[in-house]
Amino acid sequence: MADTEKTKKKVYDFIVVGAGVQGSFTAYQLAKKKKKTLLIEQFTLPHTRGSSHGQTRMIRKAYEQDLYTHMMDEGYGLWATLEREAGVTLYRRTGLLVMGPEKSQSYIGFKNSLEKNQIPMVVLTPDNFHQHIPNVVLADGDGAFVDTTAGILYADRALKVVQGQFEKLGGVLKDQEKVTDIKPGPMVTVTTSAGVYQAKGVVITAGPWANKVLLHTGIQLPLQVVKINVCYWKEKVEDTYHVKKRFPCFLLCEGEEAKDHIYGLPSNEYPGLMKICYHSGSQTDPDQRDKQTDKSDIDILRRYITKHLPGLIPEPAVVESCMYTVTPDHHFVLDCHPAYDNIVIGAGFSGHGFKFGPIIGKLLCELSLGEVPSYDLSPFRIARFQTIIKSPL
């Protein structure tokens, strides 16, 4: 009897593979459209193995590319809608301090984008910087401004809430089920470690495991998985950099200390500890990530904190880990499979995708339903890559 139950195919309108932030919001949007939807996760929920865990993430409109700024205009509204539906606070406004060499391409790009899109901002000068932002030393030649709309998302809470809303809408969430096969066709068959399912459409949002899942569909994308050290630094005097003291998130977009961004979030999840990370990491296999022990990013952070954040002890008190799945151009993949238009792919969020969860869920839902997407998705199409490896099924 048990074997018969296991091999009997259960039929859905849509199956979403991967219950991180993007998959969970996609499933939620499909359920809102009255579609019978199954959301599958390989690990026990909640877990810390992928890219969506952790107590906080940054939310901002400050971007060099207008497209992301425009998407976040709607994204803020969708986060607020989820807050109202669930009756739970998911966002705290703190502002985002953006710093960088005043004449650098990156800093000018951030500043111009906010000005052009009329995003509320405050430009700081070397004369008034310390008055507004105490306990931070602005580097010589650096400019600074604050995106006043920015803040913190409560990530773990948000993931739990959107999954709960999905289930309230009739969605089915199954964890501890690893996908072992996908057979494309008019009805896609998805086999997991615990069962066999069929659906008219499948959405693959498997994060660092995207290429491992896509292998079952005959393609591989140019995705690189990197492990990030998520570092927390102890305040010398408690509450110096605390969210309650109106200390903002910050982003160093360029500088002599680092080739990539350094970003920080005020003390919140761990009392007396500020989250500061380097926006880059070392390549890893998602199933072997604990073997990746590179700490070169921590050395970069130590040097920066010593020079510019005098209220912190320049040695991490807590080091956790996260994974980014990075595309060559650091833009997302939001597209239909090149060979099967009923398989939709959301991947390569390159370390800046969490805040877009609600809008990405909406877009992947639109692609799944064959609707015209709400935004121009040409920057996110698979066709932009020169390298797509097609393998026989």
C-alpha positions as CSV (number, residue, x, y, z in Angstrom):
1,M,0.0,0.0,0.0
2,A,2.8,2.4,0.9
3,D,4.6,1.8,-2.3
4,T,1.4,2.4,-4.3
5,E,0.9,5.7,-2.5
6,K,4.5,6.8,-3.2
7,T,4.4,6.0,-6.9
8,K,0.9,7.5,-7.4
9,K,1.3,10.9,-9.2
10,K,-0.3,13.8,-7.4
11,V,-1.4,16.5,-9.9
12,Y,-1.1,20.3,-9.3
13,D,-1.4,23.4,-11.5
14,F,2.1,24.4,-10.6
15,I,5.1,23.1,-8.7
16,V,7.7,25.5,-7.2
17,V,11.1,23.9,-6.5
18,G,12.9,25.7,-3.7
19,A,11.3,27.4,-0.7
20,G,13.7,30.3,-0.2
21,V,12.4,33.8,-0.5
22,Q,11.9,33.8,-4.3
23,G,10.2,30.4,-4.4
24,S,8.0,31.2,-1.4
25,F,6.7,34.5,-2.9
26,T,6.2,32.8,-6.3
27,A,4.1,30.1,-4.7
28,Y,2.2,32.7,-2.7
29,Q,1.4,34.7,-5.8
30,L,0.2,31.6,-7.7
31,A,-2.0,30.6,-4.8
32,K,-3.5,34.1,-4.8
33,K,-4.4,33.4,-8.4
34,K,-6.4,30.4,-7.2
35,K,-3.8,28.0,-8.7
36,K,-3.3,24.6,-7.0
37,T,0.3,24.9,-6.0
38,L,2.9,22.7,-4.5
39,L,6.1,24.3,-2.9
40,I,8.9,21.8,-2.4
41,E,12.0,22.3,-0.2
42,Q,14.9,19.8,0.1
43,F,15.8,20.7,3.7
44,T,13.8,20.8,6.9
45,L,12.2,24.3,7.3
46,P,13.4,26.6,8.6
47,H,17.1,26.0,7.7
48,T,20.3,28.0,7.4
49,R,21.8,26.1,4.4
50,G,21.0,28.5,1.6
51,S,20.6,32.2,0.9
52,S,17.4,33.3,2.5
53,H,18.0,32.7,6.2
54,G,19.1,35.2,8.9
55,Q,17.3,37.8,11.0
56,T,17.9,40.8,8.8
57,R,18.4,42.0,5.3
58,M,18.7,45.5,3.8
59,I,16.0,47.1,1.7
60,R,16.8,50.1,-0.4
61,K,15.9,52.0,-3.6
62,A,19.5,53.2,-4.0
63,Y,20.8,51.4,-7.1
64,E,23.0,52.4,-10.0
65,Q,20.5,50.9,-12.4
66,D,17.1,52.6,-12.8
67,L,15.3,49.3,-13.4
68,Y,16.0,48.1,-9.9
69,T,14.9,51.4,-8.4
70,H,11.7,51.3,-10.3
71,M,11.0,47.7,-9.3
72,M,11.6,48.6,-5.6
73,D,9.0,51.3,-5.9
74,E,6.4,48.6,-6.2
75,G,8.4,46.2,-4.0
76,Y,7.9,48.4,-0.9
77,G,4.2,48.4,-1.5
78,L,4.1,44.6,-1.8
79,W,6.0,44.2,1.4
80,A,3.5,46.5,3.1
81,T,0.6,44.4,1.7
82,L,2.1,41.2,3.2
83,E,2.5,43.0,6.5
84,R,-1.2,44.1,6.5
85,E,-2.4,40.6,5.5
86,A,-0.4,38.8,8.2
87,G,-0.6,41.5,10.9
88,V,3.2,41.3,11.4
89,T,6.0,43.9,11.2
90,L,8.5,43.0,8.5
91,Y,10.2,46.3,7.8
92,R,11.9,48.9,9.9
93,R,13.0,52.2,8.3
94,T,16.6,53.2,9.2
95,G,17.8,55.0,6.1
96,L,20.9,53.9,4.1
97,L,24.1,55.8,4.2
98,V,25.9,55.5,0.9
99,M,29.6,56.4,0.8
100,G,32.4,56.3,-1.8
101,P,35.0,58.4,-3.7
102,E,33.0,61.4,-4.8
103,K,34.3,61.2,-8.4
104,S,34.0,57.4,-8.8
105,Q,31.7,55.9,-11.3
106,S,29.9,53.8,-8.7
107,Y,29.2,56.6,-6.3
108,I,28.0,59.0,-9.0
109,G,25.8,56.3,-10.4
110,F,24.0,55.7,-7.1
111,K,23.6,59.4,-6.4
112,N,22.4,60.2,-10.0
113,S,19.8,57.4,-10.0
114,L,18.2,58.6,-6.7
115,E,18.2,62.2,-7.9
116,K,16.7,61.3,-11.3
117,N,14.0,59.1,-9.8
118,Q,13.2,61.6,-7.1
119,I,13.9,59.3,-4.2
120,P,14.0,61.2,-0.9
121,M,17.7,61.7,0.0
122,V,19.9,63.8,2.2
123,V,23.4,64.8,0.8
124,L,26.0,65.1,3.5
125,T,29.2,67.2,3.4
126,P,32.6,66.7,5.2
127,D,31.6,69.6,7.4
128,N,28.2,68.2,8.6
129,F,28.9,64.5,8.2
130,H,29.9,63.8,11.8
131,Q,27.0,65.8,13.1
132,H,24.5,63.5,11.3
133,I,26.6,60.2,11.5
134,P,28.6,60.0,14.7
135,N,31.2,57.3,15.2
136,V,32.0,56.9,11.5
137,V,35.1,58.4,9.9
138,L,34.5,59.5,6.3
139,A,37.5,58.8,4.1
140,D,39.2,61.8,2.5
141,G,37.7,62.5,-0.9
142,D,34.6,60.4,-0.1
143,G,31.1,61.7,-0.7
144,A,28.1,60.7,1.3
145,F,24.3,60.7,1.1
146,V,21.4,59.0,2.8
147,D,18.6,57.1,1.0
148,T,15.9,57.9,3.6
149,T,13.5,55.3,2.4
150,A,15.8,52.4,3.1
151,G,15.8,50.1,6.1
152,I,15.8,46.6,7.5
153,L,13.7,43.6,6.5
154,Y,13.2,40.9,9.2
155,A,14.2,38.0,6.9
156,D,13.5,34.9,8.9
157,R,10.2,36.3,10.0
158,A,9.3,37.3,6.4
159,L,10.0,33.9,5.1
160,K,7.8,32.2,7.8
161,V,5.0,34.7,7.2
162,V,4.9,34.3,3.4
163,Q,4.9,30.5,3.7
164,G,2.1,30.7,6.2
165,Q,0.0,33.0,3.9
166,F,0.7,30.6,1.1
167,E,-0.7,27.7,3.1
168,K,-3.7,29.8,4.3
169,L,-4.5,30.3,0.6
170,G,-4.6,26.5,0.1
171,G,-1.0,25.9,-1.0
172,V,0.8,22.7,-0.1
173,L,4.3,23.1,1.4
174,K,6.5,20.0,1.6
175,D,10.0,20.1,3.1
176,Q,12.6,17.3,3.4
177,E,11.9,16.4,-0.2
178,K,14.9,16.6,-2.6
179,V,14.2,16.7,-6.3
180,T,15.7,13.7,-8.0
181,D,14.3,14.0,-11.5
182,I,12.3,16.4,-13.7
183,K,10.7,15.1,-16.9
184,P,9.5,17.9,-19.2
185,G,6.4,17.7,-21.3
186,P,2.9,19.2,-21.5
187,M,2.6,17.9,-17.9
188,V,5.9,18.1,-16.1
189,T,6.7,15.2,-13.8
190,V,8.8,16.0,-10.7
191,T,10.2,13.2,-8.7
192,T,11.5,13.8,-5.2
193,S,12.9,11.6,-2.4
194,A,9.4,11.1,-1.1
195,G,7.0,11.2,-4.0
196,V,6.1,11.8,-7.7
197,Y,4.1,14.9,-8.7
198,Q,2.8,16.4,-12.0
199,A,1.9,19.9,-13.0
200,K,1.1,22.0,-16.0
201,G,4.0,24.2,-15.1
202,V,7.1,24.2,-12.9
203,V,9.1,27.1,-11.4
204,I,12.7,26.4,-10.4
205,T,13.9,28.7,-7.6
206,A,16.6,26.5,-6.1
207,G,19.1,29.1,-5.2
208,P,22.7,27.7,-5.0
209,W,21.3,24.4,-6.2
210,A,19.8,25.9,-9.3
211,N,22.2,24.2,-11.8
212,K,21.9,20.9,-10.0
213,V,18.2,21.0,-10.5
214,L,18.4,22.4,-14.0
215,L,20.6,19.5,-15.0
216,H,17.4,17.4,-15.0
217,T,16.0,19.7,-17.7
218,G,19.0,19.6,-20.0
219,I,20.7,22.9,-19.4
220,Q,23.4,24.6,-17.3
221,L,23.6,28.3,-16.8
222,P,26.8,30.4,-16.0
223,L,26.1,30.6,-12.3
224,Q,28.8,30.7,-9.7
225,V,28.1,29.8,-6.1
226,V,30.1,31.7,-3.5
227,K,30.2,31.4,0.3
228,I,30.0,34.7,2.2
229,N,31.2,35.2,5.8
230,V,28.5,37.0,7.6
231,C,30.3,38.9,10.4
232,Y,29.1,40.6,13.5
233,W,31.4,43.1,15.3
234,K,31.1,44.1,19.0
235,E,30.5,47.6,20.0
236,K,33.0,49.0,22.5
237,V,30.1,50.9,24.1
238,E,26.8,49.2,23.7
239,D,24.1,50.9,21.6
240,T,26.7,53.1,19.7
241,Y,25.5,51.7,16.4
242,H,22.0,50.6,17.5
243,V,18.9,50.7,15.3
244,K,17.1,52.4,18.2
245,K,19.6,55.2,18.2
246,R,18.7,55.9,14.5
247,F,21.9,54.6,13.2
248,P,21.4,53.8,9.5
249,C,22.4,50.8,7.3
250,F,25.4,51.7,5.3
251,L,27.0,50.9,1.9
252,L,30.6,51.7,0.9
253,C,30.3,51.5,-2.9
254,E,34.0,51.9,-3.6
255,G,37.1,52.6,-1.7
256,E,40.8,52.0,-1.2
257,E,40.2,49.2,1.3
258,A,38.0,47.0,-1.0
259,K,37.3,46.2,-4.6
260,D,33.7,45.3,-3.9
261,H,31.0,46.8,-1.7
262,I,31.2,46.7,2.1
263,Y,27.8,46.9,3.8
264,G,26.5,47.1,7.3
265,L,23.3,46.9,9.3
266,P,22.8,48.5,12.7
267,S,22.9,46.5,15.9
268,N,19.7,44.6,16.1
269,E,19.6,40.8,16.1
270,Y,22.5,40.3,18.5
271,P,22.6,42.9,21.3
272,G,25.8,45.0,21.0
273,L,26.9,43.5,17.7
274,M,26.8,45.2,14.3
275,K,26.5,43.2,11.1
276,I,29.2,44.2,8.6
277,C,30.0,42.1,5.5
278,Y,32.0,42.1,2.3
279,H,29.9,41.8,-0.8
280,S,32.0,39.0,-2.3
281,G,33.1,35.5,-1.4
282,S,34.9,32.4,-2.4
283,Q,33.6,29.8,-4.9
284,T,32.1,26.7,-3.3
285,D,29.9,23.7,-3.9
286,P,26.6,24.3,-2.0
287,D,26.7,20.7,-0.7
288,Q,30.3,21.2,0.5
289,R,30.2,24.7,1.7
290,D,31.6,24.0,5.2
291,K,34.9,23.0,3.5
292,Q,35.3,26.5,2.2
293,T,37.2,28.3,4.9
294,D,38.6,31.4,3.1
295,K,38.8,34.4,5.4
296,S,40.4,37.0,3.1
297,D,37.2,39.0,3.2
298,I,37.4,39.2,7.0
299,D,40.9,40.7,6.7
300,I,39.4,43.4,4.4
301,L,36.7,44.2,6.9
302,R,39.2,44.4,9.8
303,R,41.2,47.0,8.0
304,Y,38.1,49.0,7.1
305,I,36.6,48.9,10.6
306,T,39.9,49.9,12.3
307,K,40.1,53.0,10.1
308,H,36.4,54.1,9.8
309,L,34.3,52.6,12.6
310,P,36.2,53.4,15.8
311,G,33.4,52.3,18.1
312,L,33.8,48.7,17.1
313,I,36.3,46.1,18.2
314,P,38.0,45.1,14.8
315,E,37.7,41.4,15.3
316,P,34.4,39.6,14.5
317,A,32.6,38.3,17.5
318,V,30.3,36.0,15.5
319,V,30.9,34.6,12.0
320,E,28.0,32.9,10.2
321,S,27.7,32.0,6.5
322,C,25.5,32.6,3.5
323,M,25.7,31.7,-0.2
324,Y,25.3,33.9,-3.2
325,T,24.5,32.5,-6.6
326,V,26.2,34.9,-9.0
327,T,25.7,35.6,-12.7
328,P,28.5,37.1,-14.8
329,D,26.7,40.5,-14.9
330,H,25.2,40.3,-11.4
331,H,21.7,40.6,-12.9
332,F,19.0,38.1,-12.1
333,V,17.7,35.2,-14.3
334,L,13.9,35.6,-14.7
335,D,12.9,33.6,-17.8
336,C,11.3,30.5,-19.3
337,H,13.5,27.5,-20.0
338,P,14.9,27.8,-23.6
339,A,13.3,24.5,-24.6
340,Y,10.2,24.3,-22.4
341,D,8.0,27.3,-21.9
342,N,6.1,25.7,-19.0
343,I,9.3,25.5,-17.0
344,V,10.2,29.0,-15.5
345,I,13.6,29.8,-13.9
346,G,14.4,32.3,-11.2
347,A,18.1,32.2,-10.3
348,G,21.3,34.1,-10.0
349,F,20.2,36.7,-7.5
350,S,23.8,37.6,-6.9
351,G,23.5,38.6,-3.3
352,H,21.0,41.4,-3.7
353,G,17.7,39.5,-4.3
354,F,16.0,39.2,-0.9
355,K,14.4,42.7,-1.0
356,F,12.9,41.9,-4.4
357,G,11.2,38.8,-3.2
358,P,7.6,40.0,-3.5
359,I,8.2,41.6,-7.0
360,I,10.2,38.6,-8.2
361,G,7.4,36.3,-7.0
362,K,4.9,38.4,-9.0
363,L,7.1,38.3,-12.1
364,L,7.7,34.5,-12.0
365,C,4.0,34.0,-11.5
366,E,3.2,36.1,-14.6
367,L,5.7,34.2,-16.6
368,S,4.2,30.9,-15.4
369,L,0.7,32.0,-16.4
370,G,1.9,33.2,-19.8
371,E,1.0,36.8,-19.0
372,V,2.9,39.9,-20.1
373,P,5.4,40.7,-17.4
374,S,5.0,43.9,-15.4
375,Y,8.5,45.0,-16.3
376,D,10.9,44.7,-19.2
377,L,12.7,41.5,-18.4
378,S,15.3,41.7,-21.3
379,P,18.1,42.3,-18.8
380,F,17.2,39.1,-17.0
381,R,16.8,36.8,-20.1
382,I,18.9,33.7,-20.5
383,A,19.7,34.6,-24.1
384,R,22.1,37.3,-22.8
385,F,24.6,34.6,-21.8
386,Q,27.0,33.4,-24.5
387,T,27.4,30.1,-22.5
388,I,24.4,27.9,-22.0
389,I,25.4,24.2,-21.8
390,K,22.8,21.9,-23.2
391,S,23.1,18.4,-22.2
392,P,21.1,15.3,-23.3
393,L,18.3,14.3,-20.9
